[in-house]
Amino acid sequence: MKRLLISGIGILVLALIVAGLSAAGIAPPNMTSISGEPVAGENTTRPDTPDGAGNVTTGNNRFAFDLYRHLATDPAHAGENLFFSPYSVSSALALTCEGARGTTADEIGAVLHLPENETLRREGFAAIDAGLNRGDSNYTLRTANALWAEETYPFLPGYIDTAARWYSANVTNLDFINDPGGSRETINRWVEENTQDKIRDLLPPGSIGPPTRLVITNAIYFKGAWVERFDANETTGEEFRVAPNETVTVPMMHGDAVYPYAETDTLRVLEMPYAHGNETELAMFVLLPKDDNLAAAEEALDAERLAGLRESLVSQNVNVFFPKFTLETGYGLPPTLAAMGMPTAFTDDADLSGMDGTNDLFITGVFHKAFVDVNEEGTEAAAATGVIGGRGAAPVFRADHPFVFLIVEKDSGTILFMGRVVNPESP
């Protein structure tokens, strides 16, 4: 009997949503070329799914690994827990990419590793969303997209139709100009409703203002029970090493059952499946370094290595000690996404003309929040992403030098008072 003791510094947990498209979306790896076309000899799809599903899944997983590395190496997150939904971020940005053109579209597509073929891309996201939302009696899993448009701004019908047809993202008109606070509250309520109240205040105060023209949102929610549930009576306080000479006491769950398990020279690998019916299978895939070096687990974060690890799993009796934990995270992603290779979208050089036929729009914010609770019964997880598009940077009016001013009766235009200020401190 092997004993899997979760009490080291390094523990990397991957909650893998298996959408019936490939085994956990990572095995076997589906490779695409730079153009987005499948590499010769690779099986990129299953017979019962559109061709684009495999390509989009492959791209999403590559984006997941890239985003993890950028967040993990960001000094702002040094020593912190990380948790996010790559599918939520990529869904919202894919909707953004549908309205991008030129360099802006190329950069977003490259960062997301999207198929260049729009039919593959659109059918892929539509197939994955349909799979995630088809339901299962044993767990709850759903995802939703939405567009929120300034009510006076003319967006192209083609963009609105594409969002609705392929991404199930219907548009709601809001008054960003006169009621940005109320608009923000409306969007945040939608997020809360679609994540069972787990994601609150996705868009922070000040994120929406009169220049805002469009907000793109995605929400994803999951709640499932383990196939092998832990007995709460077996949960006890045990030490968890957070540094070589530092420990904290955590509630450690304990179970002895048959799990898919494997070992390498540097890792212990465990797959904990969630109960399911005849639909999508889900599992948590855990990479535990044999020493306290988390890098051993993080180095395995690529499609081929993870595929190899999953293929090496063998069902056997495993004595599992696993901590209960709850994480709530939030990220402002523009600096990270710009560093990953899509800086143009956040500048005045952005081309989002596929949305409105002009070059006036650019991305003013990308917000992501995530929640996960792991306990004896199973896992509850939720995440949401908001992409905000604005029309030009907010102007700055700094009256720090002499100026002229008028007091006017607006209906008639009559000037009632007029003057200038050369020195505000002089009478």
Secondary structure, DSSP 8 states (H G I E B T S, - for coil): -EEEE--SS--EEEEEE--SSSBTTTBS---B-TTS-B-TT-----TTS-HHHHHHHHHHHHHHHHHHHHHHH-GGGTT------HHHHHHHHHHHHHT--HHHHHHHHHHHT--SSHHHHHHHHHHHHHHHTS-BTTEEEEEEEEEEEETTS---HHHHHHHHHHH-EEEEEE-TTT-HHHHHHHHHHHHHHHTTT-S--SS-TTSS-TTEEEEEEEEEEEEEEBSS---GGG-EEEEEEEETTEEEEEEEEEEEEEEEEEE-SSEEEEEEEB---SS--EEEEEEEESSS-THHHHTT-SHHHHHHHHHT-EEEEEEEEEE-EEEEEEEE-HHHHHHHT--GGGSTT---HHHHSSS-EEEEEEEEEEEEEE-SSEEEEEEEEEEEEEES--------S-EEEEEEETTTTEEEEEEEES-TT--
